[in-house]
């Protein structure tokens, strides 16, 4: 079993930046593709960014050039650096493991971390 804990969310002004972290515990973190998802009120959960076990990345079109996903296997942590934030980025952000290009994942959903972009 893999447990995931998201952190780093908060309130930020439009154009600002935020760095999220997802700390993992469990077996063989480095073997899994990891991803960040978000869910805004009344909307479906969507895959925002993905990083494979080899470090290849994929991004939702609307965040390309603004968000960067990275991982530190020594710390069992995946990060999401978010720059140039806008109101449409407001959502609860979740991480998961075993993430496919279609957005499927292996783990259950944790508490997430709230990101609010507001002036």
N, C-alpha and C positions, 0 to 999 in steps of 0.2 A: 504494500500500500504506500501511496505517496500523499503526503499532506502538504497543502499549499497555503501560505499566508501572505495576503497582499497588504501593502502599506505605501504611504507616500502621497496619498490623495489630499485634497484640500481645496480651498478657495483661491482662485487666481484671476487676475484681470485679463481681458482680451489682449492678445499679443504676448502674454507671459509664458513662463515655462514651469514645468513640473517634472519630477523624476519619480517614477513608481518602481517599487521593488516587489518581487515575489520570491519568498524564501521557501524552499522545498526541503522536506525531510522524507526519507524512505529509501528505496532501493534504486541504485544506478541512475542518478539524475542525468549524467552526461550522455546516456543512451537515448534520451527522449527528445523529440521535437517539442518545443515549448511555444506557447502563444498567449497573447493578450487579447481579451474580448472586452466589449463594452455593451451596456444596455441602458438606454435612455427610457424614461417613462413612456409607456404606451408603444414602445418599439420592440422589435425582435433583438435578441442578442446577436451581435455581429463580431466576426473575427477582425481584429484591428491589425495585428502584426504576428508574424510567425518566425521562429528561428529553429533551424534543424539542428540535429546533433553534430553536424559538421560546420555549422555556422552560417549556412545560407539563410537569407531572409526574404520575406514576402510582406507586403503591406497593402492595406486597403487603399484604394486610389485617393481617397479624400485626405489621407494622412501622409502620403508620400512626400518626401522632402521636409517634413515637419517632425515626424516621429522616428526614433531609432530604437530598435530592440537589440539587446545584447545579453550575453550570459557570462557568468563567472562560475565555471564548473567547480573550482576549488571551494567556493562558498555556497554551492548549490542554490544559486540565486539568478533570476532573470530580471532584467531591468527594461523599463520603457521610458526613454527620455522624450518628453513632449515639449516642443517649442511652437511658437506662433499660435498659441491656443486661441480658439474662438468658441462662441456660445454653442455651436453644434457639437463640440467635443464634450459637453456636459453629459455625464453618465456615471454609472457605477462600473468600475473596471475590474475585471476578473482575469486570473491566469489559469492555465490548465496545461496538461501534458499529453503527449501522444497526439498532437494536433496535426490533422490532415489539411490538404489544400482546400478541401470543401468545408472546413470548419468543425469537423467532428473531433472529439477528444475523449480521453479515457477516464478522466477523473470526475468526481462530483464537484459541485460548485460551492465555493466557500462564501465568506461574507463580502468579499470584494472591497474596494476602496473608492469612496466617492470623490469625483472630480467635478468641481463646479467652476465654470468660467463666467464671470459676471463683472460688470463695471459698477 
